[in-house]
Amino acid sequence: FAKRMMRQAIADGSIPQECFAKTNSHCNHAVLSKQFFCDSLRVLHHPAGLGECDFGDCYDRAAHAPTSIALQSWGIPRTAIRTLLLTMQTMQYVLKTGYGESTACFGGTEDSPLSGLGQGSGASPPAFMALSSLIVNAYRRLGHGAKISSSYTARLFWLSAVMYVDDTDLIHWGRERDMP
């Protein structure tokens, strides 16, 4: 289901170019895009910068309400989303060590739900990609990012961030060339 969901999102164009953790992409593409941006800055002498963000533990900390909205925007049925998120909210865990399994368990309840998507869940990568897509698109709609023309092909690039799973670089481009 998760692979089909990602293929459909790529086919629909739901995943922005700034999100590099997808099929037929590699972390090297993200690094090269960031390098292209920095090289262009040096040539153009334009005020700009990169804000490095690390969404550490991104699967464990994903808020369910915006994740639900993101998955709905990809056309996932609400019943499937509700089943996934309710399961994650009320899941019970036990600690298992070399000495055996603990008798006490912890987790969420319907009155006090847990959040997150869970490490190891097959739904975590596409669900976080859907959430990341919303974040990047909102950042771009706010006018953040850079429009850069390639010196070799004269192709115009609009790049607002460089994101590979939980490692993100937000691009800040000065509105005026002579900004301090």
C-alpha positions in Angstrom: 0.0 0.0 0.0 2.8 2.4 0.9 4.7 1.9 -2.3 1.5 2.4 -4.4 0.7 5.6 -2.4 4.2 7.0 -3.2 4.0 6.0 -6.9 0.6 7.8 -7.1 1.9 10.9 -5.4 4.9 11.1 -7.7 2.7 10.5 -10.8 0.3 13.3 -9.6 3.2 15.7 -9.0 2.2 16.0 -5.3 5.8 15.8 -4.1 7.7 19.0 -4.7 11.1 18.9 -6.3 12.7 20.0 -3.0 11.9 16.6 -1.4 14.6 14.3 -2.6 13.7 11.1 -0.7 11.7 9.5 -3.5 12.1 7.0 -6.3 14.7 7.8 -8.9 16.4 10.3 -6.6 19.3 10.0 -4.3 20.8 12.0 -1.4 23.6 13.1 -3.7 21.0 15.0 -5.8 20.1 17.0 -2.7 23.8 17.7 -2.0 24.4 18.8 -5.6 21.3 21.1 -5.5 22.6 22.7 -2.4 26.0 23.1 -3.9 24.5 24.6 -7.1 22.7 27.1 -4.9 25.9 28.0 -3.0 28.0 28.3 -6.2 25.4 30.6 -7.7 25.5 32.8 -4.7 29.2 33.2 -5.0 28.9 34.1 -8.7 25.9 36.4 -8.4 27.1 38.2 -5.1 23.5 38.1 -3.9 22.7 38.1 -0.2 21.2 34.8 0.8 21.7 31.9 3.2 20.8 28.4 4.2 19.0 27.6 7.4 19.9 24.1 8.3 17.1 22.2 10.1 17.1 18.6 11.4 13.7 17.1 12.0 15.3 14.5 14.3 13.0 11.7 15.3 10.6 12.9 12.6 8.6 9.7 12.5 8.1 9.6 16.2 7.1 13.3 16.5 4.8 13.8 13.5 1.6 15.5 14.6 -1.4 13.5 13.5 -3.8 16.4 12.5 -1.5 17.9 9.8 -0.5 14.4 8.7 -4.1 13.5 8.2 -4.6 16.6 6.1 -1.5 15.8 4.1 -2.6 12.2 3.4 -6.1 13.4 2.5 -4.5 15.8 0.0 -2.9 12.8 -1.6 -6.3 11.1 -2.0 -6.0 8.6 0.8 -9.4 7.6 2.1 -10.3 9.1 5.5 -11.1 5.7 6.9 -7.6 4.3 6.1 -6.0 7.4 7.6 -8.2 7.1 10.8 -7.3 3.5 11.1 -3.6 4.2 10.8 -3.5 7.1 13.2 -5.9 5.6 15.8 -3.7 2.5 15.8 -0.6 4.6 16.4 -2.3 6.7 19.1 -3.5 3.7 21.2 -0.7 1.2 20.6 0.7 -0.5 23.7 4.4 -1.3 24.0 6.4 -3.6 26.2 10.2 -3.6 26.8 12.0 -6.8 25.8 15.6 -7.4 26.9 17.9 -10.4 27.1 16.5 -11.0 30.6 12.9 -11.3 29.3 9.8 -9.3 28.6 8.6 -6.6 31.0 5.2 -7.1 32.7 4.3 -3.4 32.5 3.4 -1.8 29.2 3.1 1.8 28.1 1.4 3.6 25.3 -1.5 5.8 24.5 -5.2 5.6 25.1 -8.2 7.2 23.5 -8.3 9.7 26.4 -4.5 10.4 26.2 -3.3 9.5 22.7 0.3 9.2 21.6 1.5 11.0 18.5 4.0 10.1 15.9 4.1 7.5 13.1 6.4 5.0 14.6 9.8 3.9 13.6 9.7 0.8 11.5 6.1 1.3 10.3 5.8 0.9 6.5 3.4 3.9 6.5 5.9 6.2 8.1 8.0 7.2 5.1 5.1 8.1 2.8 3.1 9.8 5.6 6.1 11.9 6.5 6.7 12.7 2.8 3.1 13.9 2.5 3.6 16.1 5.6 6.9 17.4 4.3 5.3 18.2 0.9 2.8 20.4 2.7 5.5 22.1 4.7 7.7 22.8 1.6 4.7 24.0 -0.5 3.6 26.4 2.3 7.1 27.7 2.7 7.3 28.4 -1.1 3.8 30.0 -1.1 5.0 32.4 1.6 7.6 33.6 -1.0 10.6 32.0 0.5 13.3 30.5 -1.7 15.4 31.6 -4.6 14.9 32.0 -8.4 18.3 31.2 -10.0 19.2 31.0 -13.6 21.6 28.3 -14.6 24.7 29.8 -16.2 25.2 26.8 -18.5 21.6 26.2 -19.8 20.0 29.5 -18.8 17.2 27.4 -17.2 15.4 29.2 -14.4 15.3 27.3 -11.1 12.9 28.0 -8.2 14.3 26.3 -5.1 12.8 26.9 -1.7 14.4 24.1 0.3 16.6 21.0 0.0 15.0 18.2 2.0 16.1 14.6 2.3 13.9 12.8 4.9 14.6 14.7 8.1 17.6 16.8 7.0 16.4 20.1 5.6 18.0 23.2 4.4 15.7 26.2 4.0 16.8 28.7 1.4 16.7 32.4 2.3 17.1 34.8 -0.6 17.5 38.5 -0.1 14.8 40.6 -1.8 17.2 43.3 -2.8 20.7 42.8 -4.2 22.3 45.5 -1.9 20.8 44.2 1.4 23.3 44.1 4.3 
